[in-house]
């Protein structure tokens, strides 16, 4: 996984897994349509996902899905 962010790209998206509550995903898409995903589970999963998104991609947008 590439750990660099490019300023002209969108921020990473942060969202909770629909099937496994308390698991958090960080997804980032580049300008060519490629994407990277990281999944965090266990204690403080959301907090660790946020730290990862900020360090690797320069920011994030949290997304909430309707049930």
C-alpha positions in Angstrom: 0.0 0.0 0.0 1.3 3.4 -0.9 1.5 5.6 2.2 1.7 9.0 0.5 -1.0 11.5 -0.2 -1.3 13.8 -3.1 -2.8 17.3 -2.5 -4.9 17.2 -5.6 -6.8 14.1 -4.5 -9.8 13.7 -2.3 -9.4 13.0 1.4 -9.8 9.4 2.6 -13.3 8.2 3.6 -13.8 6.8 7.1 -16.8 4.5 7.7 -18.0 1.8 10.1 -18.4 -1.7 8.7 -22.1 -2.5 8.1 -21.8 -6.2 8.9 -19.2 -6.0 11.7 -20.0 -3.1 13.9 -17.0 -1.6 15.7 -14.8 -2.3 12.6 -13.7 0.8 10.8 -12.6 1.2 7.2 -10.4 3.9 5.7 -10.7 4.1 1.9 -8.8 6.4 -0.4 -9.2 6.8 -4.2 -6.6 8.3 -6.5 -7.1 10.3 -9.7 -6.8 7.2 -11.9 -9.6 5.3 -10.1 -7.4 3.1 -8.1 -8.1 2.7 -4.4 -6.6 1.6 -1.1 -8.5 0.3 1.9 -7.4 -0.3 5.5 -9.6 -2.0 8.1 -9.3 -1.5 11.8 -10.9 -3.6 14.5 -10.5 -4.1 18.2 -10.0 -1.5 21.0 -10.1 2.1 19.8 -10.5 1.0 16.1 -12.2 4.3 15.1 -9.5 6.4 16.8 -6.7 4.3 15.1 -8.4 4.7 11.7 -8.6 8.4 12.1 -4.9 8.7 13.0 -4.0 6.5 10.0 -6.1 8.6 7.6 -4.6 11.8 8.8 -1.0 10.6 8.6 -1.3 8.8 5.3 -3.8 10.9 3.4 -3.7 14.3 5.1 -7.3 14.1 6.2 -10.6 12.2 6.1 -14.3 12.6 5.7 -16.5 10.4 7.9 -19.4 8.7 6.0 -22.5 7.4 7.6 -24.8 4.9 5.8 -28.5 4.5 6.3 -29.5 1.3 7.9 
